[in-house]
């Protein structure tokens, strides 16, 4: 399954529509830090790696734009623990 992630900087959101369901990864930008606040995938779509694709897109964006990342969302925290290469993004 190909997931196309879009970035909506005005809403502070990375999102994708999968099987008609909106999946999101929300953030707030504060002083060069992307504060990751919420990740949500519809229950019927869980376990397909959609949240990981959204978070990866957000972290790639942070890397490209020289931002740090503060994970307030439990999923983002867990993702970053499982991917040690992301630890350099922490403030």
N, CA and C atoms as an extended XYZ file, in Angstrom:
273
Properties=species:S:1:pos:R:3:atomname:S:1:resname:S:1:resid:I:1 pbc="F F F"
N         0.843       -1.180        0.000 N   UNK     1
C         0.000        0.000        0.000 CA  UNK     1
C         0.887        1.242        0.000 C   UNK     1
N         0.631        2.133       -0.908 N   UNK     2
C         1.350        3.399       -0.982 CA  UNK     2
C         0.568        4.451       -0.213 C   UNK     2
N         1.255        5.137        0.687 N   UNK     3
C         0.631        6.180        1.496 CA  UNK     3
C         1.252        7.513        1.099 C   UNK     3
N         0.420        8.432        0.665 N   UNK     4
C         0.887        9.760        0.285 CA  UNK     4
C         0.632       10.709        1.441 C   UNK     4
N         1.709       11.218        2.018 N   UNK     5
C         1.613       12.135        3.152 CA  UNK     5
C         1.692       13.565        2.641 C   UNK     5
N         0.782       14.387        3.136 N   UNK     6
C         0.790       15.810        2.805 CA  UNK     6
C         1.086       16.609        4.066 C   UNK     6
N         1.719       17.758        3.882 N   UNK     7
C         2.042       18.636        5.005 CA  UNK     7
C         1.184       19.881        4.912 C   UNK     7
N         0.509       20.209        5.990 N   UNK     8
C        -0.293       21.430        6.077 CA  UNK     8
C         0.317       22.290        7.181 C   UNK     8
N         1.295       23.146        6.847 N   UNK     9
C         1.974       23.925        7.879 CA  UNK     9
C         1.056       24.899        8.617 C   UNK     9
N         0.007       25.402        7.964 N   UNK    10
C        -0.919       26.315        8.644 CA  UNK    10
C        -1.650       25.602        9.793 C   UNK    10
N        -1.952       24.339        9.617 N   UNK    11
C        -2.631       23.561       10.663 CA  UNK    11
C        -1.649       22.817       11.556 C   UNK    11
N        -0.368       22.825       11.209 N   UNK    12
C         0.620       22.081       11.984 CA  UNK    12
C         0.325       20.593       11.916 C   UNK    12
N         0.246       20.080       10.692 N   UNK    13
C        -0.223       18.706       10.535 CA  UNK    13
C         0.390       18.036        9.306 C   UNK    13
N         0.745       16.789        9.509 N   UNK    14
C         1.046       15.884        8.405 CA  UNK    14
C        -0.147       14.945        8.346 C   UNK    14
N        -0.668       14.714        7.142 N   UNK    15
C        -1.861       13.874        7.058 CA  UNK    15
C        -1.872       13.044        5.784 C   UNK    15
N        -2.666       11.986        5.842 N   UNK    16
C        -2.877       11.112        4.691 CA  UNK    16
C        -4.294       10.577        4.785 C   UNK    16
N        -4.917       10.393        3.646 N   UNK    17
C        -6.230        9.765        3.611 CA  UNK    17
C        -6.025        8.343        3.101 C   UNK    17
N        -6.408        7.385        3.923 N   UNK    18
C        -6.250        5.973        3.592 CA  UNK    18
C        -7.613        5.313        3.673 C   UNK    18
N        -8.043        4.720        2.602 N   UNK    19
C        -9.356        4.071        2.514 CA  UNK    19
C       -10.463        5.009        3.014 C   UNK    19
N       -10.358        6.272        2.612 N   UNK    20
C       -11.368        7.258        2.971 CA  UNK    20
C       -11.273        7.790        4.391 C   UNK    20
N       -10.269        7.366        5.154 N   UNK    21
C       -10.103        7.789        6.551 CA  UNK    21
C        -8.918        8.754        6.664 C   UNK    21
N        -9.136        9.871        7.373 N   UNK    22
C        -8.066       10.827        7.606 CA  UNK    22
C        -7.172       10.335        8.741 C   UNK    22
N        -5.876       10.276        8.488 N   UNK    23
C        -4.874        9.881        9.481 CA  UNK    23
C        -3.959       11.087        9.667 C   UNK    23
N        -3.609       11.416       10.917 N   UNK    24
C        -2.892       12.664       11.169 CA  UNK    24
C        -1.730       12.513       12.147 C   UNK    24
N        -0.792       13.421       12.003 N   UNK    25
C         0.289       13.612       12.957 CA  UNK    25
C         0.381       15.126       13.155 C   UNK    25
N        -0.018       15.603       14.323 N   UNK    26
C        -0.091       17.041       14.603 CA  UNK    26
C         1.137       17.517       15.376 C   UNK    26
N         1.475       18.773       15.166 N   UNK    27
C         2.604       19.381       15.868 CA  UNK    27
C         2.368       20.881       16.041 C   UNK    27
N         3.163       21.469       16.941 N   UNK    28
C         3.240       22.922       17.093 CA  UNK    28
C         4.705       23.293       16.939 C   UNK    28
N         4.966       24.403       16.314 N   UNK    29
C         6.336       24.873       16.144 CA  UNK    29
C         6.608       25.960       17.176 C   UNK    29
N         7.668       25.759       17.983 N   UNK    30
C         8.036       26.731       19.021 CA  UNK    30
C         9.543       26.902       19.057 C   UNK    30
N         9.987       28.082       18.703 N   UNK    31
C        11.411       28.423       18.807 CA  UNK    31
C        12.316       27.355       18.200 C   UNK    31
N        12.018       26.924       16.994 N   UNK    32
C        12.854       25.944       16.311 CA  UNK    32
C        12.666       24.509       16.773 C   UNK    32
N        11.626       24.288       17.568 N   UNK    33
C        11.330       22.936       18.042 CA  UNK    33
C         9.947       22.527       17.555 C   UNK    33
N         9.892       21.375       16.921 N   UNK    34
C         8.622       20.806       16.483 CA  UNK    34
C         8.089       19.966       17.646 C   UNK    34
N         7.062       20.478       18.312 N   UNK    35
C         6.465       19.784       19.448 CA  UNK    35
C         5.388       18.857       18.886 C   UNK    35
N         5.667       17.567       18.891 N   UNK    36
C         4.764       16.567       18.309 CA  UNK    36
C         3.692       16.233       19.350 C   UNK    36
N         2.442       16.599       19.043 N   UNK    37
C         1.385       16.529       20.051 CA  UNK    37
C         0.410       15.370       19.910 C   UNK    37
N         0.213       14.867       18.693 N   UNK    38
C        -0.863       13.880       18.525 CA  UNK    38
C        -0.686       13.121       17.212 C   UNK    38
N        -0.877       11.821       17.273 N   UNK    39
C        -0.904       10.986       16.075 CA  UNK    39
C        -2.166       10.142       16.159 C   UNK    39
N        -2.918       10.093       15.057 N   UNK    40
C        -4.172        9.329       15.084 CA  UNK    40
C        -4.415        8.616       13.758 C   UNK    40
N        -4.730        7.338       13.876 N   UNK    41
C        -5.099        6.499       12.745 CA  UNK    41
C        -6.395        5.805       13.145 C   UNK    41
N        -7.348        5.749       12.237 N   UNK    42
C        -8.634        5.100       12.534 CA  UNK    42
C        -8.384        3.662       12.995 C   UNK    42
N        -9.134        3.203       13.998 N   UNK    43
C        -8.924        1.856       14.558 CA  UNK    43
C        -8.904        0.746       13.501 C   UNK    43
N        -9.742        0.862       12.489 N   UNK    44
C        -9.786       -0.197       11.475 CA  UNK    44
C        -8.552       -0.213       10.574 C   UNK    44
N        -7.711        0.833       10.671 N   UNK    45
C        -6.498        0.906        9.863 CA  UNK    45
C        -5.232        0.651       10.681 C   UNK    45
N        -5.383        0.464       11.981 N   UNK    46
C        -4.218        0.271       12.846 CA  UNK    46
C        -3.451       -0.989       12.461 C   UNK    46
N        -2.157       -0.971       12.748 N   UNK    47
C        -1.318       -2.133       12.495 CA  UNK    47
C        -0.798       -2.234       11.070 C   UNK    47
N        -0.994       -1.205       10.283 N   UNK    48
C        -0.549       -1.213        8.884 CA  UNK    48
C         0.656       -0.306        8.643 C   UNK    48
N         1.173        0.294        9.710 N   UNK    49
C         2.346        1.153        9.572 CA  UNK    49
C         2.050        2.574        9.138 C   UNK    49
N         0.780        2.957        9.153 N   UNK    50
C         0.402        4.299        8.689 CA  UNK    50
C         0.954        5.380        9.623 C   UNK    50
N         0.808        5.172       10.925 N   UNK    51
C         1.326        6.156       11.881 CA  UNK    51
C         2.829        6.319       11.719 C   UNK    51
N         3.536        5.223       11.490 N   UNK    52
C         4.986        5.287       11.307 CA  UNK    52
C         5.339        6.114       10.074 C   UNK    52
N         4.583        5.967        9.003 N   UNK    53
C         4.842        6.740        7.782 CA  UNK    53
C         4.628        8.230        8.056 C   UNK    53
N         3.574        8.564        8.793 N   UNK    54
C         3.303        9.962        9.124 CA  UNK    54
C         4.415       10.555        9.985 C   UNK    54
N         4.806        9.822       11.018 N   UNK    55
C         5.851       10.308       11.920 CA  UNK    55
C         7.174       10.431       11.180 C   UNK    55
N         7.491        9.453       10.338 N   UNK    56
C         8.739        9.522        9.562 CA  UNK    56
C         8.749       10.769        8.680 C   UNK    56
N         7.619       11.094        8.060 N   UNK    57
C         7.535       12.297        7.222 CA  UNK    57
C         7.782       13.548        8.064 C   UNK    57
N         7.209       13.589        9.263 N   UNK    58
C         7.404       14.740       10.145 CA  UNK    58
C         8.862       14.860       10.582 C   UNK    58
N         9.478       13.740       10.930 N   UNK    59
C        10.875       13.767       11.365 CA  UNK    59
C        11.809       14.123       10.205 C   UNK    59
N        11.491       13.646        9.020 N   UNK    60
C        12.276       14.032        7.840 CA  UNK    60
C        12.178       15.539        7.598 C   UNK    60
N        10.980       16.081        7.786 N   UNK    61
C        10.775       17.529        7.644 CA  UNK    61
C        11.633       18.282        8.668 C   UNK    61
N        11.617       17.807        9.913 N   UNK    62
C        12.414       18.450       10.961 CA  UNK    62
C        13.893       18.428       10.591 C   UNK    62
N        14.363       17.299       10.118 N   UNK    63
C        15.766       17.166        9.733 CA  UNK    63
C        16.116       18.136        8.608 C   UNK    63
N        15.297       18.163        7.587 N   UNK    64
C        15.532       19.019        6.416 CA  UNK    64
C        15.562       20.491        6.778 C   UNK    64
N        14.734       20.880        7.765 N   UNK    65
C        14.614       22.298        8.122 CA  UNK    65
C        15.387       22.674        9.385 C   UNK    65
N        16.238       21.776        9.868 N   UNK    66
C        17.086       22.092       11.017 CA  UNK    66
C        16.315       22.278       12.311 C   UNK    66
N        15.187       21.589       12.450 N   UNK    67
C        14.366       21.697       13.656 CA  UNK    67
C        14.706       20.584       14.638 C   UNK    67
N        14.491       20.840       15.903 N   UNK    68
C        14.548       19.806       16.929 CA  UNK    68
C        13.126       19.281       17.118 C   UNK    68
N        13.003       18.150       17.793 N   UNK    69
C        11.686       17.525       17.993 CA  UNK    69
C        11.491       17.204       19.466 C   UNK    69
N        10.369       17.651       20.004 N   UNK    70
C         9.974       17.288       21.376 CA  UNK    70
C         8.715       16.427       21.257 C   UNK    70
N         8.820       15.134       21.518 N   UNK    71
C         7.662       14.256       21.384 CA  UNK    71
C         6.778       14.271       22.637 C   UNK    71
N         5.606       14.884       22.538 N   UNK    72
C         4.627       14.815       23.620 CA  UNK    72
C         3.653       13.664       23.367 C   UNK    72
N         3.514       13.279       22.124 N   UNK    73
C         2.657       12.160       21.732 CA  UNK    73
C         3.348       10.845       22.099 C   UNK    73
N         2.628        9.950       22.750 N   UNK    74
C         3.225        8.678       23.177 CA  UNK    74
C         3.690        7.840       21.990 C   UNK    74
N         2.973        7.914       20.879 N   UNK    75
C         3.400        7.137       19.707 CA  UNK    75
C         4.729        7.669       19.170 C   UNK    75
N         4.875        8.974       19.084 N   UNK    76
C         6.122        9.564       18.583 CA  UNK    76
C         7.273        9.210       19.527 C   UNK    76
N         7.032        9.268       20.823 N   UNK    77
C         8.050        8.883       21.806 CA  UNK    77
C         8.499        7.453       21.569 C   UNK    77
N         7.539        6.566       21.408 N   UNK    78
C         7.834        5.149       21.168 CA  UNK    78
C         8.589        4.958       19.853 C   UNK    78
N         8.151        5.655       18.818 N   UNK    79
C         8.805        5.562       17.507 CA  UNK    79
C        10.270        5.973       17.619 C   UNK    79
N        10.513        7.088       18.293 N   UNK    80
C        11.881        7.597       18.399 CA  UNK    80
C        12.755        6.672       19.243 C   UNK    80
N        12.185        5.999       20.214 N   UNK    81
C        12.952        5.016       20.997 CA  UNK    81
C        13.348        3.825       20.129 C   UNK    81
N        12.440        3.408       19.245 N   UNK    82
C        12.702        2.257       18.369 CA  UNK    82
C        13.656        2.598       17.224 C   UNK    82
N        13.852        3.872       16.960 N   UNK    83
C        14.712        4.317       15.857 CA  UNK    83
C        15.799        5.238       16.412 C   UNK    83
N        16.876        4.659       16.903 N   UNK    84
C        17.931        5.461       17.555 CA  UNK    84
C        18.512        6.554       16.666 C   UNK    84
N        18.411        6.404       15.355 N   UNK    85
C        18.946        7.435       14.453 CA  UNK    85
C        18.189        8.755       14.583 C   UNK    85
N        17.023        8.740       15.238 N   UNK    86
C        16.243        9.969       15.424 CA  UNK    86
C        16.615       10.722       16.697 C   UNK    86
N        17.431       10.120       17.553 N   UNK    87
C        17.759       10.729       18.845 CA  UNK    87
C        18.455       12.076       18.702 C   UNK    87
N        19.151       12.295       17.620 N   UNK    88
C        19.834       13.585       17.429 CA  UNK    88
C        18.854       14.730       17.213 C   UNK    88
N        17.584       14.414       16.969 N   UNK    89
C        16.571       15.458       16.802 CA  UNK    89
C        16.056       15.996       18.132 C   UNK    89
N        16.306       15.273       19.204 N   UNK    90
C        15.812       15.720       20.514 CA  UNK    90
C        16.557       16.979       20.957 C   UNK    90
N        15.828       17.920       21.584 N   UNK    91
C        16.502       19.157       22.031 CA  UNK    91
C        17.469       18.904       23.198 C   UNK    91
